Amino acid sequence: MDCVFCNIVNKTIPANFLYETASVFVVNDLYPKAKVHVLVIPKRHIANLNELTEANVSIMQDIGLAIKAVTAQLNIAKTGYKVICNNGQDGGQVIPHLHFHVLGGEAIRGVT
């Protein structure tokens, strides 16, 4: 499988993790749409929200806790932030590996 996020997990592509647990990591987006724009990514390959099952849905808890931790770390938790998950081709998903965009550090209007 040639998945950029899996290659980051496997360390074949170098990346600077802002936050990491056993199941999730956070990196800066290479093409930021706000002052703060990070990606929260599960280490296990799940293509998108449609692939969530009873066996893997606990990853959503890990993602939520990672978002909480990294927004506090980046000092945007109190002022607010936007979380976006593009799902599938029509939803604008470019990389077929579940991930969440967290944008903040300024008023986020019209960014989708």
Residue pairs with C-beta under 8 A, 6 or more apart in sequence:
1 45
3 45
3 95
3 96
3 97
4 13
4 95
4 97
5 41
5 45
5 95
5 97
5 99
6 45
6 97
7 13
8 15
8 25
8 27
8 41
9 25
9 43
15 25
15 27
16 27
16 28
17 25
17 26
17 27
18 26
18 27
18 28
18 38
18 70
18 73
18 74
19 25
19 26
19 66
19 69
19 70
19 73
20 26
21 62
21 65
21 66
22 43
23 42
23 43
23 44
23 59
23 62
24 40
24 41
24 42
24 43
24 59
24 62
24 63
24 66
25 40
25 41
25 43
26 38
26 39
26 40
26 41
26 66
26 70
26 102
27 38
27 39
27 41
28 37
28 38
28 39
29 37
29 38
29 39
29 101
33 101
33 103
33 111
34 82
34 103
34 104
34 105
34 106
34 108
34 111
35 104
35 105
35 106
36 74
36 76
36 81
36 102
36 103
36 104
36 105
37 101
37 102
37 103
38 70
38 74
38 101
38 102
39 99
39 100
39 101
39 102
40 63
40 66
40 67
40 70
40 99
40 100
40 102
41 97
41 98
41 99
41 100
42 59
42 62
42 63
42 98
42 99
44 56
44 59
45 97
46 52
46 56
46 59
46 97
46 98
47 96
47 97
47 98
48 87
48 88
48 93
48 96
48 98
49 85
49 87
49 98
50 87
50 88
51 98
52 59
52 60
59 98
63 100
67 83
67 100
67 102
68 77
70 102
71 77
71 81
71 102
71 104
74 104
74 105
76 104
76 105
79 104
79 105
80 104
80 108
81 102
81 103
81 104
81 108
82 101
82 102
82 103
82 104
82 108
82 111
83 100
83 101
83 102
84 100
84 101
84 103
84 111
84 112
85 98
85 99
85 100
85 101
86 92
86 93
86 94
86 101
87 93
92 112
103 111
